[in-house]
């Protein structure tokens, strides 16, 4: 049975913001003829919670009127509204979203607005976002730099590598450095290796962890000695990613450090060491792996068995 439109209008204009919010949430699942026409005015509601739900409710409507209204909402005073709106625009993934978003980057908007715009543009991967993102790597606000790095990582344009490498080494914010290190993961060659090895000794462990992972992803063999040293990192999370990368690189130089790690107190790290030793295929690891078959953790025992088999197969091919 079709819902009475007047009933919805009454709920959407109720004095209680919670009633209005619930009405907005119900609208997309109703059989009203023009849901968009009912939702758009809610983007100007006095309650930020209602505006947030209205933005989310418009996610499935891919037309220019909706895009224009959501782009305008990115200037909202409430950060929760801006975040929800940028997420919705990113999910729409339609070219029509790009022009109104790019236009917002040309004005004198707050850092939060510019960051929201970049967040929405990221998933669209429009080349036009490259220049404003590149220039924003030097923005005084970390929130903007972080989202600009995200854009450049998605666009994968080689000419940004030098700038991203500089950010990875020098940005004062650890999260921005971490994202820049991750964004370097699309590099085709080893030109960014110095920045990644520098990041392996960054003062913040989340940057070191990202660097270890990126080196493995890029298969940067010249960085193996740096990874081996990083197996002594104070943070086991970093050592886990280092172990994984040593395995990906089949780094025989890391075998001794990985064998030592089979006795670490963290079971996830012991498991990762066993996996890496199997990938490397060095016979020196067989006896330590056999000893690991008695490990208290069943996952470690399983990976030790798998590694022993992998080493046997690798040795038979020599």
N, C-alpha and C positions, 0 to 999 in steps of 0.2 A: 504494500500500500504506500502510495507516495506521501512523503512528508509534507505537511502544510508549510509553505514558504513563510507565512506570517509568524509561525511558531519559531522558526529559525531566526528570523529578524529580531524577534523579541528577545531571544536568548543572546544574540550577538550584540544587542544594545542594552543589556541588563546593567543595572548599577553595580552589580557584584562582578569584579574582574575575573574571579574564578569561574563563574557561570559563562562569561564571554569566552574564556580560554577553552573550556570544555566544548562549547558550541563550535569553536573554530576547529578543534580536533575531530569533531564528528562530521563536519561538512564534507570532506573528501569521500566519506563512506555513505553519504546520503544519495538520494535520487533527485536532488534539485537540478533544475535545468541549467542554471548559470552559476556554478560554484565560484568561478573566478570573480564575477561581479560582486558576490557576497564577501569574498575573502579580501579583495584589494583594499577596501576601506579599513579593514582591521590592521593593516600595516601602519596606520596612523593612530591606533588605539593609545590611550593614555598609559596603559599598563605594558611594560616591557615584556612580560610573560605572554601576553596576548599577541604582541607584535612578533615575538619569537615563534610562537605556534603558527601564526598566519604565514610567516615565511616558509616554515617547514611544510605546511599544507599545500603550498604552491609548487612544490618540487615536480609534480607530474605534469605541469601545464607548460608546454614549450611554445610560447608565442611571444611576440615582441612586446606586447603590453605588460606581460608578467616580467619579462627581463628588465624592461625600463623601470618598473616599479621597484624591483629588487635591487637594481643598481643604485637607485636613489636611497634605498634603505641602508646601504653600506655606510652612509653618513650618520646613521642613528647615534644618539648619545650613549646608548647602552652597549657595552662590549659583548654581552651575550647575544643580543639581537644581531650585531655585526657578524659575529662568528657563525651563527645559524644561517644568516643570509649568504655569506660567502660560501659556505658548504653547499647550500642549495644551488647556487649559481654554478659551482664546480660540477655538481652532479648533473645538471642540465646538459652540459657538454654540447652546446649548439653554437655555431659560429656567431649567431645573432647576439650572444652574450658579450662578445669581445669589444665591439665599438663603445658601448656605454661605459664599460669598465675601464678601458684605456683612456677614455675622456676624463675620468676621475683622477688619473695620475697627473694630468696637466694642471690641476688647480692647487690652491694652497690649503690642502686638507691635512688633518692631523695624522700623526704617525699610525694610529690605530686604524684609520680609514685606509691609508695607503697599504698597510699590511693586509687588511681584509681584501682589498682589490687584488693584490698579488696572489693571495690564497685562492681566490676564485678563479683567477686566470691560469693558475698552474696546470690544472687538469685539462684546460682547453688547448694548451701547447701551441698558441698562436705565435708565429715569428715576430709579430709586431711588439710583443712584450719584451723582447731581448734587450733593446736599447735602454728602456727605463729601468729594467731589472739590473743591468750592468752598472748603470750610474748610481743605483741605490745601494750598491755594495759598500759605499762610503757614507751612507746615511748616518747621522748622529744617533739614531734610535735603533737599538738591537732588534726590536720586533720587525722593523722594516728590512734590515739586512738579512735576517733569517728567512723571511718569505721571498726576498729577491734571490737568495741562494737556491731556494726550492724551485723557483721558476727556471733558473739557468740549468739546474740539474735535470729537469724534465726536458728542456729544449735540446740538450746535447749538442751544442754548437761549439766547435773546436776553439774558436777565437776567444772563448770565455775562460779557457783553462788557466792562462797565466794569472788572470784576476782572481779566479777561485783558489788557486794555489797560494796566492798572497794572503787571501782571507784566512785560509786554513792555517797559515803560520802566524798571522799577526793580529787577527781580530781579538779585541779584549774580552769578548763573551765566549765562554766555552761551548755553549750550544750552537752558536754561529760557526765556530771553528769545526765542530763535529759535523754539522750539515755540509760545510764546504768540503771536508774530507770525503764524505759520502758522495757528494756531487762529482768529485773527481773520478768516480768509478766508471764513467763512460769514456775515459781517455783511451785512445787507440794505441798509444805508445808509452814509452817510459819517461817522457819528458817531465812528468809530475812526480817522479819517484823521490827527489829530494824533499819535496813538501810532505810526502807520506811518511818517509823515514823520520823527518823532523817531528811529525805528529805522534810517532811511536814513543817519544819521550816528552810529550806535552805534559804540562803540570796538572791537567785534569784527566781522570781515568776514562771518561766517556769519549774523549777525543782519541786517546790511545787505542781504545777498543775498536772504534770506527776505522782507524788507520790499519790496524791488523787485519780486519775483515776486508777492507778495500784492496790491500796488497794481495791477498789471496784471490780475490775476484779478478784482479787484473793479471794474475800469474806473473808477478814481477820477481823473477829469479834473482836479480842483483840485490834485492832487498832481504834475501834469506839471512845473511849475518845479523842484520838488525832485528829480524824476527827471533832468532836464536837468543839474542841478548834480552829480548822482551819476554822470554819465557821465565824470567826472574822478576817480572813485574809484581808489585805489592798486591795488586787486585787480581783475584782469581778469574773475574769476568774477562779481563784483558787477556790473561794467559789462555783461557778457553778459546778465544778467537784467534790467538796466535797459533795454538796447536792445530786448529782447523786449517789455517792457511798453510802451515808447514806441511800438512798432509796433502792439500791441494797442489802444492808446489813440488811434492815428492822430494822434500829437502832432507837428504841424508845427513846434512850437517846438524839437523835438529834431533837426530835419533836419541842421543844421550840425554838431552834435556827432557824429551818425551818419556823416556824410560824412567827417569827420576820422578816424573809427574804421576806415574802409575801408583805411587805411594802417597799421593796427596790426600788430605782429609776430605776434600770435596768430591763426592762421587761423580758429579757431572764432568768435572775436569779429568778424573781418571778415565771415564768413558771416552771423552774426546781424544785423550792421548792414545788410547788403544786404537781408535778408529784411524788416527793419523799414522800410527806405526804400520797398520795394515796397508794403508795407501802408499806409504813409502816403500815397503817391501824389503827392508833391510834385515838380514838374518840375525843381526845382533839383538833384535828385539824378541826373538822366539822364546828364550828362556824366561825373561821377565814377564812376557805375556802368559806363559804357562803357569807362572806363579800367580798371575792375576785371575786365573780360573777359579781360585779359591776366594775371590773377593766377596765381601758381604753383600754387595749390590748385584742383583741378577742382571741388570743392564750392562754393567761392567764385564761380568763373566761372559755374557753373550757377545759383546764387541771384541773381547779377547779371543774367543773362539773364531769369530769371523776374521780377525786380523791374522791369526796363525795360519788359517787356510789361504788367505790372500798372499801372505809372505811365501808360503810353499809354492804357490802357483807362479809367483814372480821369480823365485829362485830357479824353478824348473825351466824357465825360458832363457836363462843365461847360458 
